[in-house]
Amino acid sequence: MNSNCYNILLVDDDLAQINLTRRAAAEFSSEIMVTAVSGGDAALDWFSASIDKKEQMPHIILLDLKLPKLDGLAVLRKLRSYAATCDIPILVFSAEYTQDDVLMSYKAGANSFEVKSTDLAQFAEFFRERLLYWMHPQQRKLIFAAKDGE
């Protein structure tokens, strides 16, 4: 990952969502790089390789809840078990979900649960709001300081 950019890892098997995320990122800032992996197994392989190589971790992870084979909750639990990823904000999103999905996501360590949008304008607004929130260094310090105090 480019250390001069704000790096986002997108875990999603939907090519349209990947393209939408990249377009929203480009509209927001040229300094945002979106790396996409297409499934839960691929995400864990990507993280294992990045950790082994001591590569820079992403600043934010956007994780689709409904992935084939290894679902988003399983990926979330595994990511929260890695020391290298425990402080990375993970935003879980899904077009179809239940209240239990939302609760289990937070219980597994999600920082946010969002409804997936296919509309560029709506998604770009969501993207801008969430990035501004999580990019703010003071916000990150407060959230993770609270986590350490549990």
N, C-alpha and C positions, 0 to 999 in steps of 0.2 A: 504494500500500500504506500502511496505517496505521502511522505511526511509533511509536505507543504500544503496539503489539502485537508479538508474535513472529511474523514472517511466514514462511509455508511455501508454496512453489510445488509443486503436484502436477501432474506431466505424466502423464496416463493417459487412455485412451479408454474405460475401463470405468466406466459410471455407478455401478454397485454399489460399486466400489473408491473412487470419489470420495466417495460417501455414507458409506462405512465410515471413511474418513480424517477426514471432517468430524466424525463422531460420536466418534471416538477423541480428536480434538483438543478437542472440547467437554467430554468427560469429564476430560481432563487439566487444562485451564485455559481460562478465559474470555478470556484475553489472547493466545490463539493464533488467528491468522487463516489459513485455508487458501484459497489462490487456485488454481483448477484450470483447466488448459488441456487440450484433448482430443487433442492429437497433436503429433508432432515439429515439423511446419511451424508449427503454432499457437504452440508454445513459442518457437521462434526468432523468430517475428514479435513475440510478446509481449516478449521480451528486447530486440530491436532498438528497438521503440517506447519501452520503459522507459529504455534507455540514451540514446536521442536526447532524451528529455524530462528526463533526469537524475533519474529517480525512484529511490526507495529500492529496492535489490535485496532479494530474499528472504534470510532467514537460513539456510534449508535448502531444498534441492531434492530432492523425491522423484520419481524418474524410472523409469517403466516401461520395461523393456528391449524388450518386444514391442509396438511401436506400428505402426499401418498406415502405409504410404508411407515416411516417414522414420523409421527405427528408433531406439531409444534410444541405441545406440552412436554413430550419426551425430550425434545431438543432443548427447551427452556431449562428443564431440570438438570440436564447434563451440563449446559453452559454455566449454570449457577454453581456447579461443583468444581469448576476450574478456577484456580486462583487468578489466572490471567484475565478472566472475563467477569469476575464477580462484581466489579465496579462499573461495568459498561451498561448504560441504560438500554433496556430491551423493551421495545414497543411491540406488543402482540396485536395483530389485526386479523379480521375475518369478515367475510360477507355474510356468512351463516354461522350463528352461534346461539348458545343458550346461556341463561344466567349462571348455570354451573360452569360453563366454559370460562366465563369472566372470572368467577370466584377462584376456580382452580388455577387460572393463569396468574392471578395475583399471589395466590398461595405458593406457587412454584417460583415466584421471584420476578414477575413482570413489573415493570415500572409504570406501564400504561396499557390499557386495552382500548382499541379503536375499531370503529366500523370501517371496513374496506370500501372505498369509493372508486367507481370507474369513471367518474367525471373529472376531467383535467382541472377545471377551475376549483372544484371542491377539494380535490386531492392536493393541489398546489397550496391552497390555503391551510389545510391540515399540516402539510409538510413544513410550510413556513412557520406556523405557530409552534409546532413541536420542536423544530430545530432551534428556533430562538430560545425556547424554554430550556432545552437540554444543552445547548451550546454555551449558555451563560455559566462561567466557571463557579460563581458563588452558589448557584442552584445545585450544581453537581456536588459541591462540598457539603451543603446542608442535607441533601437527600442521603448521601452515603455516611455522613456523620450520625444521622439518626439511626441508620441501619446498624452501625457499630455499637451504638448505645443500647441496643435491645437486650 
